[in-house]
Amino acid sequence: MNFVRGLAGVAIGFVFFVVAVRMVSPSDGLMLNATCTIAAALASGFLAALIAGSHEFPWAATVGMLMIGSGFLTMRQQGLPRPGWYEMTIAGCGPVSALLGAAIWLLAKLKMQRPRDLPLDGNRSPQ
């Protein structure tokens, strides 16, 4: 069941990323594209981690690998011999931002835990 949830998180996160990035064209400028790419990747990593429920970083990393693949695919569709700034932005900023989105979810998940679930000294690891 966890595997299916992880795959669903990856699929939904990546579809969200593709839809959000396609709303901005490369001719809109580097800063707008970079901002939209980072925001979409943060949200997609957050979504993947939220839906997966456990092992959040590997699922968010999978979304990041799909982002790299989509940047490469975009480059090859345009017939470019090497990636331009648009593809570099997607492949460079996307995976890191997706992992940051998963980290934000893990921090939020930690905050949502009830205080009685944590040891009295506040440490999460047993000693």
BAFI-3210 file (N, C-alpha, C; in Angstrom, 3 decimals, decimal comma, padded with zeros to 6 digits):
// residues 127
n [1|2|3|4|5|6|7|8|9|10|11|12|13|14|15|16|17|18|19|20|21|22|23|24|25|26|27|28|29|30|31|32|33|34|35|36|37|38|39|40|41|42|43|44|45|46|47|48|49|50|51|52|53|54|55|56|57|58|59|60|61|62|63|64|65|66|67|68|69|70|71|72|73|74|75|76|77|78|79|80|81|82|83|84|85|86|87|88|89|90|91|92|93|94|95|96|97|98|99|100|101|102|103|104|105|106|107|108|109|110|111|112|113|114|115|116|117|118|119|120|121|122|123|124|125|126|127]
n.u [000,815|001,987|003,794|002,148|000,934|003,212|003,920|001,624|001,907|004,258|003,388|001,244|002,614|004,521|002,883|001,613|003,861|004,595|002,306|002,290|004,767|004,476|002,740|004,170|006,109|009,320|010,099|009,349|011,269|014,245|014,209|011,464|010,842|012,649|011,716|009,073|009,639|011,021|009,051|007,004|008,347|008,907|006,278|005,500|007,252|006,459|003,800|004,241|005,573|003,634|001,486|002,743|003,379|005,259|008,812|009,635|011,671|012,972|010,797|010,299|012,758|012,523|010,583|012,165|014,100|012,486|011,977|014,495|014,664|012,531|013,506|015,692|014,297|012,822|014,924|015,910|013,668|013,641|015,818|018,339|021,890|023,052|021,964|019,948|019,413|016,830|016,312|018,386|017,605|015,287|016,342|018,327|017,406|014,981|015,025|016,372|014,693|012,381|013,167|013,495|010,828|009,811|011,213|010,078|007,494|008,121|008,987|006,627|005,008|006,252|005,726|003,006|002,707|001,528|002,335|002,647|003,592|006,256|009,460|010,212|012,529|012,644|014,115|014,199|015,393|016,060|017,914]
n.v [-001,199|001,205|001,550|001,989|004,372|005,988|005,959|007,188|009,694|010,595|010,675|012,555|014,781|015,241|015,732|018,054|019,736|019,815|020,986|023,473|024,582|024,720|026,812|029,098|030,634|030,130|032,543|034,507|035,349|034,947|035,248|035,100|032,545|030,984|031,515|030,525|027,840|027,020|027,461|025,736|023,291|023,105|022,887|020,525|018,611|018,764|017,883|015,251|014,112|014,429|012,844|010,361|009,602|008,018|007,484|009,870|011,436|009,762|009,500|012,152|012,667|011,041|012,424|014,644|013,458|012,881|015,475|016,264|014,519|015,516|018,036|017,297|015,993|018,125|019,641|017,900|017,742|020,257|020,121|020,879|020,922|021,080|021,846|024,771|027,864|027,586|024,797|024,143|025,492|024,095|021,474|021,978|023,614|022,406|019,605|020,027|021,870|020,316|018,435|020,162|020,884|018,426|018,302|020,459|019,431|017,295|018,704|020,056|017,875|016,876|018,954|018,645|016,421|015,034|016,353|014,370|012,236|012,551|012,129|013,173|014,748|015,945|015,004|013,095|010,690|007,506|006,989]
n.w [000,000|000,767|-001,293|-003,501|-002,696|-002,695|-005,443|-006,464|-005,273|-006,526|-009,195|-009,094|-008,059|-010,106|-012,342|-011,449|-011,393|-014,139|-015,309|-013,993|-014,793|-017,541|-017,836|-018,020|-020,446|-022,082|-023,184|-021,438|-019,697|-017,675|-014,818|-014,079|-015,033|-013,525|-010,937|-011,076|-011,677|-009,369|-007,389|-008,303|-008,182|-005,435|-004,447|-005,759|-004,698|-002,033|-002,286|-003,238|-001,043|000,935|-000,007|-000,263|002,376|003,851|003,861|002,537|001,270|-000,755|-002,564|-003,280|-004,453|-006,662|-008,099|-008,641|-010,335|-012,507|-013,292|-014,222|-016,375|-017,908|-018,562|-020,160|-022,198|-023,267|-024,286|-026,283|-027,950|-029,036|-030,609|-029,772|-029,286|-026,795|-023,427|-022,898|-021,046|-020,027|-019,849|-018,151|-015,868|-015,134|-014,746|-012,890|-010,694|-010,088|-008,940|-006,468|-005,242|-005,060|-003,165|-001,030|-000,676|000,236|002,628|003,970|004,293|006,038|008,294|008,916|009,464|011,725|013,498|013,735|015,259|018,278|021,503|023,504|022,131|021,832|023,454|026,858|027,000|024,553|022,429|019,440|018,922|020,401|023,420]
ca.u [000,000|002,868|004,380|001,123|000,824|004,406|003,786|000,582|002,507|005,184|002,602|000,526|003,608|005,122|001,857|001,482|005,037|004,523|001,239|002,698|005,876|003,987|001,979|005,119|006,921|010,719|010,312|008,952|012,442|014,912|013,787|010,108|010,917|013,321|010,801|007,976|010,185|011,306|007,776|006,314|009,089|008,638|004,919|005,412|007,929|005,574|002,677|004,715|005,832|002,356|000,702|003,486|003,158|006,482|009,966|009,303|012,771|013,130|009,715|010,550|013,906|012,008|009,989|013,304|014,684|011,565|012,201|015,714|014,287|011,697|014,396|016,431|013,345|012,548|016,110|015,976|012,560|014,002|016,960|019,532|022,990|023,290|020,837|019,959|019,146|015,525|016,481|019,281|016,824|014,419|017,139|019,172|016,637|013,825|015,190|016,720|013,481|011,463|013,627|013,147|009,398|009,643|011,709|009,046|006,435|008,578|008,955|005,222|004,519|006,813|004,996|001,636|002,670|001,102|003,487|002,836|004,279|007,689|010,028|010,201|013,678|012,474|014,884|013,427|016,065|016,223|019,292]
ca.v [000,000|002,370|001,698|002,596|005,775|006,680|006,161|008,202|010,982|010,978|011,022|013,817|015,839|015,559|016,359|019,425|020,473|020,032|021,955|024,795|025,104|025,001|028,063|030,179|030,283|030,541|033,921|035,430|035,826|033,998|035,358|034,583|031,096|030,387|031,624|029,569|026,494|026,739|027,366|024,512|022,137|023,043|022,368|019,131|017,794|018,745|016,992|013,862|013,665|014,379|011,704|009,121|009,264|007,521|007,520|011,045|011,921|009,005|009,792|013,500|012,543|010,474|013,567|015,423|012,774|013,105|016,860|016,242|013,865|016,416|019,063|016,673|015,754|019,438|019,996|017,054|018,097|021,486|019,827|021,571|020,002|021,151|022,544|026,219|028,293|027,080|023,404|024,132|025,923|022,981|020,355|022,390|024,097|021,571|018,531|020,555|022,463|019,226|017,898|021,162|020,735|017,252|018,667|021,304|018,536|016,558|019,629|020,281|016,626|016,826|019,928|018,187|015,326|015,430|016,417|013,159|011,259|012,815|011,935|014,382|015,607|016,591|014,315|012,105|009,400|006,884|007,049]
ca.w [000,000|000,796|-002,623|-004,357|-002,275|-003,182|-006,889|-006,675|-004,910|-007,597|-010,391|-008,869|-007,935|-011,399|-013,189|-010,959|-011,846|-015,591|-015,584|-013,507|-015,596|-018,895|-017,842|-018,284|-021,612|-021,938|-023,626|-020,381|-018,980|-016,798|-013,417|-013,940|-015,210|-012,367|-009,801|-011,278|-011,582|-007,962|-006,666|-008,729|-007,676|-003,992|-004,256|-006,208|-003,686|-000,872|-002,617|-003,305|000,326|001,649|-000,465|000,002|003,774|004,479|002,952|001,728|000,438|-002,006|-003,509|-003,805|-005,358|-007,910|-008,819|-009,135|-011,493|-013,626|-013,741|-015,040|-017,632|-018,723|-019,113|-021,254|-023,288|-023,880|-025,071|-027,474|-028,832|-029,737|-031,463|-029,273|-028,979|-025,348|-022,798|-022,731|-019,666|-019,601|-019,454|-016,985|-014,716|-014,732|-014,257|-011,766|-009,544|-009,817|-007,965|-005,149|-004,685|-004,704|-001,885|-000,001|-000,431|001,096|003,961|004,585|004,747|007,214|009,430|009,262|010,039|013,068|014,317|013,941|016,221|019,613|022,414|024,285|021,293|021,898|024,791|027,688|026,753|023,258|021,385|018,701|018,871|021,722|023,915]
c.u [000,863|003,498|003,403|000,938|002,024|004,340|002,725|001,117|003,451|004,406|001,898|001,494|004,200|004,119|001,638|002,644|004,944|003,471|001,671|003,811|005,421|003,158|002,862|005,972|008,359|010,970|009,912|010,120|012,956|014,383|012,387|010,096|011,569|012,408|009,661|008,457|010,429|010,016|007,030|007,023|008,916|007,280|004,828|006,129|007,105|004,412|003,108|004,958|004,543|001,561|001,415|003,325|004,374|007,574|009,822|010,426|013,006|012,034|009,888|011,755|013,491|011,337|011,103|013,973|013,785|011,695|013,443|015,415|013,443|012,518|015,201|015,527|013,002|013,706|016,165|014,849|012,877|015,199|018,233|020,640|023,338|022,189|021,043|019,611|017,819|015,630|017,376|018,535|015,945|015,250|017,988|018,396|015,526|014,036|015,529|015,490|012,457|011,874|013,371|011,660|009,106|010,124|010,708|007,904|006,869|008,590|007,526|004,634|005,013|006,062|003,584|001,552|002,235|002,301|003,708|003,518|005,796|008,201|010,086|011,388|013,641|013,243|014,020|014,078|016,200|017,685|019,639]
c.v [001,270|002,629|002,383|004,070|006,582|006,952|007,210|009,590|011,498|011,435|012,367|014,982|016,242|016,208|017,807|020,279|020,809|021,079|023,354|025,402|025,453|026,281|029,266|029,761|030,758|031,987|034,944|035,939|034,814|034,058|034,800|033,066|030,413|030,411|030,622|028,126|026,117|026,578|026,081|023,275|021,988|022,408|020,905|018,190|017,672|017,790|015,524|013,312|013,517|013,139|010,392|008,673|008,730|007,485|008,694|011,483|011,080|009,299|011,187|013,493|011,939|011,545|014,427|014,785|012,911|014,523|016,948|015,610|014,759|017,553|018,536|016,443|017,055|019,868|019,189|017,372|019,351|021,286|020,531|020,572|019,986|021,997|024,054|026,575|027,758|025,641|023,280|024,550|024,794|021,860|020,721|022,772|023,148|020,494|019,014|021,151|021,404|018,602|018,879|021,108|019,543|017,544|019,557|020,435|017,770|017,445|019,909|019,046|016,476|017,770|019,449|017,018|015,850|015,426|015,134|012,055|011,412|012,541|013,264|015,302|016,268|015,947|013,257|010,735|008,823|006,915|005,810]
c.w [000,000|-000,568|-003,578|-003,996|-002,758|-004,671|-007,209|-006,337|-005,974|-008,828|-010,215|-008,756|-009,276|-012,344|-012,758|-011,449|-013,331|-015,930|-015,167|-014,361|-017,004|-018,970|-018,164|-019,469|-021,400|-022,360|-022,565|-019,560|-017,974|-015,369|-013,198|-014,079|-014,015|-011,149|-009,911|-011,164|-010,128|-007,172|-007,025|-008,194|-006,163|-003,728|-004,672|-005,244|-002,418|-001,102|-002,636|-001,898|001,120|001,278|-000,145|001,452|004,513|003,408|001,980|000,799|-000,822|-003,028|-004,094|-004,755|-006,692|-008,753|-009,407|-010,343|-012,718|-014,167|-014,617|-016,396|-018,517|-019,304|-020,284|-022,457|-024,015|-024,768|-026,369|-028,454|-029,635|-030,653|-031,033|-028,972|-027,488|-024,719|-022,732|-021,297|-019,157|-019,092|-018,228|-015,727|-014,217|-014,100|-013,045|-010,528|-009,141|-008,766|-006,556|-004,474|-004,301|-003,375|-000,749|000,329|000,461|002,511|004,692|005,091|006,001|008,454|009,876|009,935|011,481|014,007|014,633|014,921|017,584|020,552|023,206|023,466|021,357|023,308|025,550|027,408|025,380|022,130|020,717|018,729|020,276|022,136|024,688]
res [m|n|f|v|r|g|l|a|g|v|a|i|g|f|v|f|f|v|v|a|v|r|m|v|s|p|s|d|g|l|m|l|n|a|t|c|t|i|a|a|a|l|a|s|g|f|l|a|a|l|i|a|g|s|h|e|f|p|w|a|a|t|v|g|m|l|m|i|g|s|g|f|l|t|m|r|q|q|g|l|p|r|p|g|w|y|e|m|t|i|a|g|c|g|p|v|s|a|l|l|g|a|a|i|w|l|l|a|k|l|k|m|q|r|p|r|d|l|p|l|d|g|n|r|s|p|q]
***
